[in-house]
Amino acid sequence: MLKGKTAVITGASTGIGKAIALNMAEQGANIAIIFIGDKKSALDVKKQAEGFGVKAEIYECDVSDFEISKTVCEKIVEDFGSVNILVNNAGIIRDNLLLRMSEADFDSVISVNLKGVFNITKHLSRSIMRSEAGRIINIVSVSGIMGNAGQANYSAAKAGVIGLTKTTAKEFAGKSVTCNAIAPGFVVTDMTASLPQAVKDNAESSIPLKRMGTVDEIANVAVFLASDMSSYITGEVIKVDGGMCM
C-alpha cells in the first residue's frame, strides 16, 4: 500500500507514534523515526521496522527548536532522497487546572505540541510538495475539539493544530498534498496505563463503546490517510474515540 514511499514520524519511539511507524513499515514505507531522549526505544522501533524489509533510521530532535528541526529535516531528506508522508505525533502533557498552571508548563506544551508541528511541516514542506501525492497527518486529540478540565495548555495546542491542519490543507492542495488530522480519545498507552484505576473506569464509562482504544486502531487510520485510498480527503479531523465526542 505504501511501498517505496518515505514516511517521517515524530514521537515515533513509543505509543501511538511507534504503532504508526511499524504499521507503515509493514505496508512497505521507509521510515524516519524522530525521537527525543530514549534512544534505546527508538533503536528498537528501527529494528522492528527493518524486519519488514524497509529502510529505517533514527533522528534525535527537539521539535520545538526551529533550527535543530531544520537541520534534522535536511538530514532526513539527504538520507532518504525525498519525503512523501509526514506524521506529526510528538507531544507532551503538563496537566493542571488553569488557576494553578505555571507559565512554563503552558509555554512548553504549546512549544512542543503546536510549534513543533509548524517547525517540522515547514522544513519538510518542499520535499513533500515535490513528491507524488504527498500526505501530512497531524495527531491531535478530542481535547482540542471539546476541551478538557486540567488541560488548558494541551487543549489549546491541539485546537491550534486543527487550525494549522486546515490551513495547510488549503495552501498545499495545489500540489496535490493532503493534510488531515486524527483526534484520538482515550487510548491504551504507557501514559494512560499509569492512571489510577478509578480514573480509567470513569473514562471508559463515558465512552459509548465502553473501552479505551488501542494504538493500532489509531495507526490503521494513519495508514489509510497516507495511502491512495484517501486521495480526495483533505482538511478533515477524524475522531477515533469510540464515540466519546459526538
PAZA-56235 format. One record per residue (C-alpha): x, y, z; residue number from 1; residue in three letters. Coordinates in pm, 1 decimal, always signed. Last residue first. Layout:
BEGIN
{pt {X, Y, Z}, NUM, 'ALA'} ...
***
This chain:
BEGIN
{pt {-2020.0, +1314.4, +1914.0}, 246, 'MET'} {pt {-1703.6, +1314.2, +2125.7}, 245, 'CYS'} {pt {-1689.9, +982.4, +2311.4}, 244, 'MET'} {pt {-1796.8, +772.2, +2013.0}, 243, 'GLY'} {pt {-1522.3, +513.0, +2049.0}, 242, 'GLY'} {pt {-1260.9, +785.4, +2016.5}, 241, 'ASP'} {pt {-1106.4, +782.2, +1672.5}, 240, 'VAL'} {pt {-1214.8, +1127.4, +1556.2}, 239, 'LYS'} {pt {-1116.9, +1221.4, +1201.8}, 238, 'ILE'} {pt {-1037.2, +1589.9, +1155.8}, 237, 'VAL'} {pt {-1055.1, +1676.8, +786.7}, 236, 'GLU'} {pt {-862.9, +1931.9, +580.0}, 235, 'GLY'} {pt {-814.4, +1683.9, +298.2}, 234, 'THR'} {pt {-985.3, +1370.7, +166.2}, 233, 'ILE'} {pt {-984.9, +1305.2, -209.7}, 232, 'TYR'} {pt {-669.1, +1089.6, -218.0}, 231, 'SER'} {pt {-764.9, +882.6, +87.2}, 230, 'SER'} {pt {-738.8, +541.5, -81.3}, 229, 'MET'} {pt {-400.5, +645.1, -224.7}, 228, 'ASP'} {pt {-246.6, +579.0, +114.8}, 227, 'SER'} {pt {-123.5, +805.1, +394.5}, 226, 'ALA'} {pt {-477.0, +865.6, +523.8}, 225, 'LEU'} {pt {-540.7, +490.3, +534.5}, 224, 'PHE'} {pt {-211.1, +426.0, +714.6}, 223, 'VAL'} {pt {-299.9, +693.8, +970.0}, 222, 'ALA'} {pt {-642.7, +538.6, +1023.4}, 221, 'VAL'} {pt {-485.5, +199.3, +1094.2}, 220, 'ASN'} {pt {-234.6, +363.9, +1329.0}, 219, 'ALA'} {pt {-510.6, +494.1, +1554.5}, 218, 'ILE'} {pt {-665.0, +148.2, +1586.7}, 217, 'GLU'} {pt {-313.3, +9.9, +1631.6}, 216, 'ASP'} {pt {-260.7, +233.3, +1934.0}, 215, 'VAL'} {pt {-561.7, +75.8, +2100.0}, 214, 'THR'} {pt {-884.6, +246.0, +2200.7}, 213, 'GLY'} {pt {-1027.4, +259.3, +2550.1}, 212, 'MET'} {pt {-1343.7, +70.5, +2629.3}, 211, 'ARG'} {pt {-1715.9, +119.7, +2682.2}, 210, 'LYS'} {pt {-1811.3, +165.0, +2313.1}, 209, 'LEU'} {pt {-2019.6, +468.1, +2418.4}, 208, 'PRO'} {pt {-1722.1, +614.6, +2608.1}, 207, 'ILE'} {pt {-1805.4, +791.5, +2936.4}, 206, 'SER'} {pt {-1791.3, +465.1, +3134.0}, 205, 'SER'} {pt {-1441.6, +404.4, +2998.3}, 204, 'GLU'} {pt {-1316.1, +732.7, +3139.9}, 203, 'ALA'} {pt {-1466.0, +667.4, +3482.3}, 202, 'ASN'} {pt {-1305.5, +323.8, +3493.9}, 201, 'ASP'} {pt {-970.0, +469.8, +3389.3}, 200, 'LYS'} {pt {-988.5, +737.3, +3660.2}, 199, 'VAL'} {pt {-1084.9, +479.6, +3923.5}, 198, 'ALA'} {pt {-796.0, +258.3, +3811.9}, 197, 'GLN'} {pt {-546.5, +536.8, +3881.6}, 196, 'PRO'} {pt {-358.9, +644.1, +3564.6}, 195, 'LEU'} {pt {-26.2, +477.3, +3487.4}, 194, 'SER'} {pt {-170.6, +275.8, +3198.2}, 193, 'ALA'} {pt {-286.0, +602.5, +3039.6}, 192, 'THR'} {pt {+73.3, +717.9, +2988.1}, 191, 'MET'} {pt {+210.0, +378.0, +2889.7}, 190, 'ASP'} {pt {-57.9, +369.4, +2620.5}, 189, 'THR'} {pt {-417.3, +245.3, +2596.1}, 188, 'VAL'} {pt {-604.5, +518.9, +2411.2}, 187, 'VAL'} {pt {-864.8, +762.5, +2545.5}, 186, 'PHE'} {pt {-987.3, +976.3, +2256.4}, 185, 'GLY'} {pt {-782.7, +1006.3, +1940.2}, 184, 'PRO'} {pt {-819.7, +1301.4, +1701.9}, 183, 'ALA'} {pt {-659.4, +1226.5, +1365.1}, 182, 'ILE'} {pt {-578.7, +1527.4, +1148.5}, 181, 'ALA'} {pt {-563.6, +1575.1, +773.7}, 180, 'ASN'} {pt {-333.4, +1735.2, +519.3}, 179, 'CYS'} {pt {-341.0, +1642.3, +152.8}, 178, 'THR'} {pt {-71.1, +1731.3, -99.2}, 177, 'VAL'} {pt {-183.9, +1752.1, -461.4}, 176, 'SER'} {pt {+48.8, +2049.8, -521.1}, 175, 'LYS'} {pt {-242.9, +2294.5, -543.7}, 174, 'GLY'} {pt {-378.9, +2142.5, -222.8}, 173, 'ALA'} {pt {-79.1, +2268.0, -23.4}, 172, 'PHE'} {pt {-222.3, +2602.0, +95.9}, 171, 'GLU'} {pt {-573.9, +2476.2, +165.7}, 170, 'LYS'} {pt {-464.8, +2162.2, +350.7}, 169, 'ALA'} {pt {-203.1, +2361.1, +542.6}, 168, 'THR'} {pt {-475.9, +2599.9, +659.9}, 167, 'THR'} {pt {-699.0, +2313.2, +770.6}, 166, 'LYS'} {pt {-417.9, +2138.5, +957.3}, 165, 'THR'} {pt {-299.7, +2461.0, +1122.0}, 164, 'LEU'} {pt {-649.2, +2517.0, +1260.1}, 163, 'GLY'} {pt {-654.2, +2161.4, +1396.4}, 162, 'ILE'} {pt {-302.3, +2215.2, +1531.2}, 161, 'VAL'} {pt {-426.4, +2517.4, +1725.0}, 160, 'GLY'} {pt {-704.9, +2311.9, +1880.4}, 159, 'ALA'} {pt {-434.8, +2064.5, +1983.9}, 158, 'LYS'} {pt {-228.0, +2337.7, +2146.7}, 157, 'ALA'} {pt {-526.5, +2495.2, +2324.3}, 156, 'ALA'} {pt {-641.6, +2156.7, +2454.5}, 155, 'SER'} {pt {-290.3, +2075.3, +2581.4}, 154, 'TYR'} {pt {-241.8, +2412.0, +2754.1}, 153, 'ASN'} {pt {-588.2, +2429.2, +2912.4}, 152, 'ALA'} {pt {-565.5, +2063.2, +3010.1}, 151, 'GLN'} {pt {-696.1, +2040.2, +3364.8}, 150, 'GLY'} {pt {-1057.9, +2031.7, +3254.0}, 149, 'ALA'} {pt {-1085.8, +1911.3, +2895.8}, 148, 'ASN'} {pt {-1177.2, +2096.5, +2579.6}, 147, 'GLY'} {pt {-1430.8, +1976.3, +2319.5}, 146, 'MET'} {pt {-1232.6, +1975.4, +1997.5}, 145, 'ILE'} {pt {-871.8, +2004.7, +2112.4}, 144, 'GLY'} {pt {-943.4, +1757.8, +2392.3}, 143, 'SER'} {pt {-1063.4, +1516.8, +2120.1}, 142, 'VAL'} {pt {-697.5, +1495.9, +2036.4}, 141, 'SER'} {pt {-446.1, +1592.6, +1765.0}, 140, 'VAL'} {pt {-221.1, +1369.9, +1557.6}, 139, 'ILE'} {pt {-135.9, +1555.1, +1237.9}, 138, 'ASN'} {pt {-114.4, +1368.7, +907.7}, 137, 'ILE'} {pt {+58.7, +1521.1, +605.9}, 136, 'ILE'} {pt {+45.3, +1329.2, +277.1}, 135, 'ARG'} {pt {+222.0, +1394.4, -52.1}, 134, 'GLY'} {pt {+63.8, +1268.5, -375.3}, 133, 'ALA'} {pt {+384.5, +1248.4, -583.2}, 132, 'GLU'} {pt {+674.6, +1417.1, -412.2}, 131, 'SER'} {pt {+781.8, +1774.1, -482.0}, 130, 'ARG'} {pt {+531.5, +1908.9, -229.9}, 129, 'MET'} {pt {+666.2, +1672.5, +35.4}, 128, 'ILE'} {pt {+1025.5, +1780.3, -27.3}, 127, 'SER'} {pt {+933.1, +2147.8, -14.7}, 126, 'ARG'} {pt {+722.0, +2103.9, +300.0}, 125, 'SER'} {pt {+982.7, +1921.6, +507.5}, 124, 'LEU'} {pt {+1110.9, +2225.3, +698.6}, 123, 'HIS'} {pt {+770.1, +2388.1, +727.6}, 122, 'LYS'} {pt {+594.6, +2072.7, +845.2}, 121, 'THR'} {pt {+865.0, +2003.1, +1103.5}, 120, 'ILE'} {pt {+856.0, +2352.3, +1250.8}, 119, 'ASN'} {pt {+479.7, +2406.9, +1236.9}, 118, 'PHE'} {pt {+410.0, +2076.1, +1410.6}, 117, 'VAL'} {pt {+668.9, +2159.9, +1676.0}, 116, 'GLY'} {pt {+505.1, +2498.6, +1728.4}, 115, 'LYS'} {pt {+183.1, +2324.3, +1831.7}, 114, 'LEU'} {pt {+261.8, +2026.1, +2055.6}, 113, 'ASN'} {pt {+620.2, +2109.7, +2150.3}, 112, 'VAL'} {pt {+605.1, +2486.5, +2201.5}, 111, 'SER'} {pt {+243.0, +2496.7, +2319.0}, 110, 'ILE'} {pt {+317.5, +2229.7, +2581.9}, 109, 'VAL'} {pt {+632.0, +2409.5, +2698.2}, 108, 'SER'} {pt {+461.3, +2750.5, +2716.9}, 107, 'ASP'} {pt {+173.0, +2635.7, +2936.6}, 106, 'PHE'} {pt {+400.8, +2445.5, +3173.6}, 105, 'ASP'} {pt {+640.2, +2739.8, +3197.3}, 104, 'ALA'} {pt {+356.8, +2985.4, +3260.9}, 103, 'GLU'} {pt {+250.5, +2775.0, +3555.2}, 102, 'SER'} {pt {-91.6, +2613.6, +3578.9}, 101, 'MET'} {pt {-268.5, +2653.9, +3912.5}, 100, 'ARG'} {pt {-564.1, +2866.9, +3800.7}, 99, 'LEU'} {pt {-577.1, +2675.1, +3471.0}, 98, 'LEU'} {pt {-610.0, +2340.5, +3646.9}, 97, 'LEU'} {pt {-309.2, +2123.7, +3585.4}, 96, 'ASN'} {pt {-172.4, +1892.2, +3318.3}, 95, 'ASP'} {pt {+176.3, +1917.1, +3170.7}, 94, 'ARG'} {pt {+141.7, +1690.6, +2868.1}, 93, 'ILE'} {pt {+389.6, +1627.6, +2587.0}, 92, 'ILE'} {pt {+364.6, +1576.8, +2213.3}, 91, 'GLY'} {pt {+527.1, +1428.8, +1906.2}, 90, 'ALA'} {pt {+274.4, +1296.9, +1651.4}, 89, 'ASN'} {pt {+328.9, +1497.3, +1335.4}, 88, 'ASN'} {pt {+307.4, +1228.4, +1066.7}, 87, 'VAL'} {pt {+475.6, +1325.9, +741.4}, 86, 'LEU'} {pt {+446.6, +1123.2, +421.9}, 85, 'ILE'} {pt {+621.1, +1151.3, +85.5}, 84, 'ASN'} {pt {+973.5, +1254.2, +183.9}, 83, 'VAL'} {pt {+1261.4, +1254.6, -63.2}, 82, 'SER'} {pt {+1618.1, +1136.8, -109.0}, 81, 'GLY'} {pt {+1616.9, +918.0, +201.5}, 80, 'PHE'} {pt {+1941.3, +1020.8, +372.1}, 79, 'ASP'} {pt {+1964.1, +1377.3, +236.7}, 78, 'GLU'} {pt {+1594.1, +1438.1, +301.1}, 77, 'VAL'} {pt {+1637.8, +1310.1, +656.9}, 76, 'ILE'} {pt {+1948.8, +1525.2, +710.0}, 75, 'LYS'} {pt {+1763.8, +1837.6, +593.8}, 74, 'GLU'} {pt {+1483.6, +1755.2, +836.9}, 73, 'CYS'} {pt {+1732.8, +1718.5, +1122.2}, 72, 'VAL'} {pt {+1898.8, +2054.1, +1049.8}, 71, 'THR'} {pt {+1565.0, +2232.9, +1021.0}, 70, 'LYS'} {pt {+1435.7, +2080.2, +1343.9}, 69, 'SER'} {pt {+1750.3, +2197.2, +1524.8}, 68, 'ILE'} {pt {+1692.6, +2546.2, +1388.4}, 67, 'GLU'} {pt {+1324.8, +2571.9, +1487.2}, 66, 'PHE'} {pt {+1350.4, +2411.5, +1832.4}, 65, 'ASP'} {pt {+1008.9, +2276.2, +1937.9}, 64, 'SER'} {pt {+1076.9, +1951.6, +1750.4}, 63, 'VAL'} {pt {+1359.3, +1864.1, +1988.3}, 62, 'ASP'} {pt {+1527.9, +1609.8, +1765.3}, 61, 'CYS'} {pt {+1700.6, +1272.8, +1783.0}, 60, 'GLU'} {pt {+1693.3, +1106.4, +1443.3}, 59, 'TYR'} {pt {+1650.3, +732.2, +1382.6}, 58, 'ILE'} {pt {+1674.4, +548.6, +1051.0}, 57, 'GLU'} {pt {+1462.3, +286.0, +877.3}, 56, 'ALA'} {pt {+1490.5, +125.3, +533.4}, 55, 'LYS'} {pt {+1231.4, -140.6, +457.4}, 54, 'VAL'} {pt {+1235.5, -519.7, +466.0}, 53, 'GLY'} {pt {+957.4, -564.8, +722.8}, 52, 'PHE'} {pt {+1215.5, -654.9, +988.8}, 51, 'GLY'} {pt {+1367.3, -313.3, +924.7}, 50, 'GLU'} {pt {+1067.6, -166.8, +1106.9}, 49, 'ALA'} {pt {+1132.4, -386.2, +1412.0}, 48, 'GLN'} {pt {+1498.8, -282.9, +1422.8}, 47, 'LYS'} {pt {+1414.5, +86.5, +1387.6}, 46, 'LYS'} {pt {+1148.5, +59.4, +1659.5}, 45, 'VAL'} {pt {+1408.1, -98.2, +1892.8}, 44, 'ASP'} {pt {+1657.7, +174.9, +1805.3}, 43, 'LEU'} {pt {+1399.7, +436.9, +1905.6}, 42, 'ALA'} {pt {+1336.4, +257.3, +2235.1}, 41, 'SER'} {pt {+1708.9, +252.5, +2312.9}, 40, 'LYS'} {pt {+1746.0, +618.6, +2213.1}, 39, 'LYS'} {pt {+1503.3, +736.8, +2480.4}, 38, 'ASP'} {pt {+1557.7, +1113.4, +2494.3}, 37, 'GLY'} {pt {+1390.1, +1264.6, +2190.9}, 36, 'ILE'} {pt {+1250.7, +1085.6, +1889.9}, 35, 'PHE'} {pt {+1213.5, +1119.2, +1513.2}, 34, 'ILE'} {pt {+1194.8, +786.7, +1328.6}, 33, 'ILE'} {pt {+1242.3, +812.2, +952.9}, 32, 'ALA'} {pt {+1064.3, +510.7, +799.9}, 31, 'ILE'} {pt {+1069.1, +353.3, +454.6}, 30, 'ASN'} {pt {+714.4, +254.6, +364.5}, 29, 'ALA'} {pt {+621.7, -100.7, +265.1}, 28, 'GLY'} {pt {+285.1, -158.9, +433.7}, 27, 'GLN'} {pt {+457.1, -323.9, +730.8}, 26, 'GLU'} {pt {+669.5, -10.7, +759.4}, 25, 'ALA'} {pt {+352.2, +197.0, +778.2}, 24, 'MET'} {pt {+218.3, -22.3, +1059.3}, 23, 'ASN'} {pt {+553.7, -4.9, +1238.0}, 22, 'LEU'} {pt {+578.4, +374.4, +1224.3}, 21, 'ALA'} {pt {+213.2, +424.4, +1317.7}, 20, 'ILE'} {pt {+245.0, +192.5, +1617.5}, 19, 'ALA'} {pt {+562.0, +369.4, +1733.0}, 18, 'LYS'} {pt {+393.5, +709.2, +1705.0}, 17, 'GLY'} {pt {+89.8, +590.2, +1900.4}, 16, 'ILE'} {pt {+295.9, +468.5, +2193.2}, 15, 'GLY'} {pt {+674.4, +481.7, +2184.6}, 14, 'THR'} {pt {+979.1, +566.9, +1971.0}, 13, 'SER'} {pt {+789.7, +753.5, +1699.4}, 12, 'ALA'} {pt {+747.6, +1095.2, +1859.8}, 11, 'GLY'} {pt {+772.6, +1239.9, +1511.0}, 10, 'THR'} {pt {+700.8, +1016.3, +1212.0}, 9, 'ILE'} {pt {+864.7, +1071.4, +872.6}, 8, 'VAL'} {pt {+735.5, +841.1, +599.3}, 7, 'ALA'} {pt {+921.4, +751.3, +281.1}, 6, 'THR'} {pt {+738.0, +581.1, -4.6}, 5, 'LYS'} {pt {+861.7, +276.8, -193.9}, 4, 'GLY'} {pt {+570.6, +55.5, -95.6}, 3, 'LYS'} {pt {+289.3, +238.5, +81.4}, 2, 'LEU'} {pt {+0.0, +0.0, +0.0}, 1, 'MET'} 
***
